[in-house]
Structures are given as C-alpha cells and as structure tokens.
Amino acid sequence: MYRKSILLKVAAFALTFMAATTAYAQQTTIGQEGQVLTTAVPVLLVAPDSRSAALGEAGVALSPDANSPFWNPAKLGFVPNDLSVSFSYSPWLRNITDDMSLNYLSGYKKINETSAISLSLMYFDMGELQFIDENRVPIQDFNPKEYAISVAYGQALSEYLSLGIGARFIHSNLAGEVNMSGGKGEAQPGNTASVDVGVYYNRDISQEMNLALAANISNIGGKISYYEASGKSFLPTNLKLGTALKYNLDAFNSITFLLDANKLLVPSPAADPDQSVIAGIFSSFGDAEGGAGEEFKEVNFNTGIEYWYNDLFAARAGYFYENEEKGGRQFFSMGLGLRYQKFGVDAAYLIPNDQNNPLAQTIRFTLGLNLD
C-alpha cells in the first residue's frame, strides 16, 4: 500500500465540495497558468450558518449575531443581546452519501456594553470510508473527522468602530493511523492552531441608510502534516473585505445589500512550499506566474441581498463566484428566516450553475436563542 491510494480516496470523496482538492491529495503542474490554490482543512472556509450561506456566503460586514465570530470577531463589539447561542446543521454531499455532515455551535456573552467574548465549535463528519491498497484490497474502515474549537473577543473603540481577535485549535484526522509502505511510517492526525484578526465599521449615513465596512484575516496559523515523511501544507489563511448597505424602506421593512471579496493568502503552487507562514502571506500577493491578471483571478466574490419584515421574517438570496481557472465554484443561494420572541430559525439552499456539481441541493438549518 502507499500514501496516494489512501489519501486520494479520502480527498476525492470527502473534499469534493471545495472543487480544488487539498494539497496533500492533488498533483499540479508547476509553471501552468491558472493553477488552483490548495490548502489543508478547506472546510475552515465554508459558511457554517444558514444566514450567510443564503447570502452567497457573504458575511464579514453583515449585522452581528451569534455566528459573527466565524466571519469577523470585531463584530462582537456591537452584538445586540446579552447572550446568544446558535446551532447549525448541514447534511453534506447528500446527492452522493447520507452519512456526512457539517455542524457548527457558536455563542457569545457580553462582558459590558462595548465588548463580548465567544466560543464556537465546527465539526465536520465525513462518514464511513473504506481504505484500499494499490491492488484495491480493503485495508480497514475509518470515519474521518475534522473539528475546530475557537474563542474570540471583540471590543468597540468608539460609537462606530470595533476590533476583534480570535484563536482556534484545529484537529484534522483523515486517515487514522494506517501504515504506509516504503518506510514512510503511519498516517497521523494533523493538529495546529491559528488566529483571526478583524475590524468593523458601522455608521448611519442618513435616517434611512446604514453603511458597514469590514475586513478580516482568518486562519493565520501553523502548517499541518498528515504523515511523518510528508511535507507540511498551509492552512487556508484568507483575507476577506466586505460592505453592507442597509436601507429602511419604512418602519416595518428593510433591505440590505452585501458584497464580499476573498483572497487566499497562501503561496501559488509554483512558489517555494517550504517558506514560512508569514512569508507565504506576503508572497501570495505577487507570486502568481500569470502576474497581476492571475492574482486578480484568485479573488472570489460573494454578493447577497437580505429583506426583513418587522424583524420577524427574512428572505435572502445570493451568488458566489470563483474564477474558472481557480476552482470554478459558482452557485446561487437562497433562504428564509423567522424570529419569534427569543427564538430564531434559518434555512438555506444552494443551487450550483452545474447541476452535476456534488454541492447541488445542499441545505443548511440554523436554530438560535437570544437572551437580554
């Protein structure tokens, strides 16, 4: 048996949702323009909650809620409730299998009127897989799992501006401890830690309109390895810039327009894979072989629109765009939300441009509790 027969099996089945397969499972041709950026633990970039998922995965400048720490910890400086908890669930790749799921539990507690602290858990269950060797002989059954435990803190510095920071422990177990041939040792779970930093600006620009601007860099952390003799892969360090413009139509109706732009801050496949995390972040702005044009292709765009009636009912729609040469994920999204007293429920539905896409018919559900 050998490494590729095991890890390709895991990646091809469990990580198809990223379109660009992870670095430890994909071979790329150095020097070819339009290469896909690859990282370990790509699930760290997937929208876990139904609200932002319905908005084309836009959320860095969206109004604060219990899921804010995932998008931008700075929003914790302006959270509306004293205590809020949210749980999200999504059956994953349900057109292919029935035992994969993405789960997210998040909550915050206000420390005072200008700051709050949060705790969250993301848990990705990839279901039961059977490992085979190069001769297609079964080796063992295994249930790959990944999880990330995060804490975050946000502080408002003024009536309009806040800063935030988060820390995260990441565990990724894709192959258990399967033995490798050729003296390469055993596969091993990957463990590492990362931090997020964010800024959030929110201000009324008229009696009817509110403008929010935000930026967040997430998953700045140590590289990760899945077996003893392998090189280490970068985490999906990501820069997200966004804006949200809310317009109050009248006393009962409001509409918000959102736009996010994302760029992975990891080296291109042609760059030095052994450079440090910080060096990789800085080099990621100019190491694409196609120059500035290719660097721009690495930017993903998320846009969404959210309508609220009397803060009780919400309707949402959005679109996610990734350049064809950089993975090609492109899909519409839609969703609904209801609020009643202390409770809330949201749902989202994803519609990819290509109906053969394994993400077709992806659904998410979120339940929330808000206490003053």
Summary of the structure (lengths in Angstrom):
residues: 372
radius of gyration: 20.7
end to end distance: 57.6
largest distance: 70.1
contacts: 1348
relative contact order: 0.18
helix: 13%
strand: 47%
